[in-house]
């Protein structure tokens, strides 16, 4: 039985609230690197299990820890003095009925390949030490995972949340990081590293963006070059943001920069493009939520999504599913202005039969709940019927988890 509940949300729509805060940690932020590696390792294990055993085995690789190294960035090019350490932990299955897979080898190779693909100025072989300590899962979790049935059984009593549509501020924050970390932007401005954080604040009808951008020292020969690059970033972000809003915009870039009394600058330059080279550690689940942003004005789950198995880990599946449902309700159901989705599981029960699936709707002017209720219920029910598509999309890399 699916306990689907559709109700009216008595709340001021996000765009009409006086203040809104939105954050996104870019792909080179140490927390996002941890998320990215965790999800990449899970995906690699899924494919290895399918190739060797014909089915995805129990695993969770959501306990990645990055310990920062040491570096000496300088205008024109500095050096990494001590490699960053990446510890891969969690649980996985390495043997079934005498057949084995090289779990550690797969995980370490995947982590290195992910870094090479996403932190393009990082010399992975000399600047990173990857250690794998992934162990076997507990017997009771494996038992729940392996039971036969129409659909997988929930591994936990947990909940997932989602919402739609994105506000102007949420869209701008997301699109700003996408632009600055796009291949096209990197090709045009190679001085821009991947460690980018975008913080959006909307006060009434004014949106203020504070953007932190790690510059790569070998492409920045002088302080003048650095200041010119900051100006370019500010202009590019302003131009992009103007496409999504008519509100007043104010952009700040690298606001911690300052000049000491002797004239020596203290600015945000790095050797590799990520602060993980010196000073900033990282962990899975400490950054972006499943929809890619951090939104204190909206419902959020503290659950780490990346690295959890895509078969029955509701901490992953329900957070992704709730956002998919929210997007479809806004798109397909006339009269919905804003929707929040909350889905609760119960351990040991089929994941397509939630303990509660709640849709909270803010209506457009002129509409009543009776106009939208049945259609919203139908969208939710259809997604639970097709819940395995979330797993398929994750294995193919078609869903973001951070």
Secondary structure, 3 states (H helix, E strand, C coil): CCCEEEEECCCCCHHHCCEEEEEEECCCCHHHHHHHHHHHHHHHHHHHHHHHHCCCCCCECCCCEEECCEEECCCCCCEEEECEEEEECCECCCEECCEECCHHHHHHHHHHHHHHHHCCCCCHHHHEEEEECCECCCHHHHHHHHCCCCCCECCCCCEEEEEECCCHHHHHHHHHHHHHCCHHHHHHCCCEEEEEEEEEEEECCEEEEEEEEEEEHHHCCCHHHHHHHHHHHHHHHHHHHCCCCCCEEEEEECCCCEECCCCCEECCEECCCCHHHCCCCEECCCCCCCCCCECCCCCCCCCCCCCECCCCCHHHHHHHHHHHHHHHHHHHCCCEEEEEEEEECCCCCECCCCCEEEEEEEECCCCCHHHHHHHHHHHHHHHHHCCHHHHHHHHCCCCCCC
